[in-house]
Amino acid sequence: MTLTELLPAIQQLSAQEKLKLIRILAEELDTQDNISPLEPYKTYYLPTPYDNFGVAEVLMATMPQVEPGD
């Protein structure tokens, strides 16, 4: 069965049933070996907003302005 075939049935589930499904799938993944593409003991550098001065101004300039009461 494909995901496309499953989606209509999943969308009809209640929120509580969807959460149960998420937990079941997560537990199933947790028991499988080699699901992580990360290598043990390797350092991965992730970009963060720290020490990136001026980023706030760029974000504010790109976000739409919302007027109070909208």
C-alpha positions as CSV (number, residue, x, y, z in Angstrom):
1,M,0.0,0.0,0.0
2,T,1.3,3.4,-0.9
3,L,1.3,6.6,1.1
4,T,-1.1,8.2,-1.5
5,E,-3.5,5.3,-0.8
6,L,-3.2,5.8,3.0
7,L,-3.5,9.5,3.2
8,P,-7.3,9.8,2.8
9,A,-7.9,7.3,5.6
10,I,-5.4,9.0,7.8
11,Q,-7.0,12.4,7.3
12,Q,-10.3,11.0,8.5
13,L,-8.8,10.0,11.9
14,S,-9.4,12.0,15.0
15,A,-6.6,14.1,16.5
16,Q,-6.1,11.5,19.2
17,E,-5.9,8.7,16.7
18,K,-3.4,10.6,14.6
19,L,-1.2,11.1,17.7
20,K,-1.4,7.4,18.4
21,L,-0.3,6.7,14.8
22,I,2.6,9.1,15.1
23,R,3.7,7.3,18.3
24,I,3.4,3.9,16.8
25,L,5.5,5.0,13.7
26,A,8.1,6.7,15.9
27,E,8.5,3.6,18.1
28,E,8.8,1.5,15.0
29,L,11.6,3.7,13.6
30,D,13.3,3.8,17.0
31,T,13.7,0.0,17.0
32,Q,15.2,-0.1,13.5
33,D,19.0,0.1,13.1
34,N,20.9,2.6,11.0
35,I,18.1,5.1,10.5
36,S,20.4,8.1,11.3
37,P,22.5,9.5,8.5
38,L,24.8,11.0,11.2
39,E,28.1,9.4,12.0
40,P,28.9,8.7,15.7
41,Y,31.5,11.0,17.3
42,K,31.6,13.3,14.3
43,T,31.2,17.0,14.9
44,Y,28.6,18.7,12.8
45,Y,28.6,22.5,12.6
46,L,25.2,24.0,12.3
47,P,24.5,27.6,11.3
48,T,22.8,29.6,14.1
49,P,21.6,33.1,14.5
50,Y,24.3,33.8,17.1
51,D,26.8,36.5,16.2
52,N,25.0,37.2,13.0
53,F,24.3,40.8,13.6
54,G,21.9,42.5,11.3
55,V,19.8,39.3,10.7
56,A,16.9,40.8,12.7
57,E,16.7,43.8,10.4
58,V,16.7,41.5,7.3
59,L,13.9,39.4,8.7
60,M,11.9,42.4,9.7
61,A,12.3,43.9,6.2
62,T,11.1,40.7,4.6
63,M,8.1,40.1,6.9
64,P,4.8,41.7,5.9
65,Q,3.7,44.5,8.3
66,V,0.6,43.6,10.3
67,E,-1.5,46.4,11.6
68,P,-3.2,46.1,15.0
69,G,-6.7,44.8,14.7
70,D,-6.1,42.8,11.4
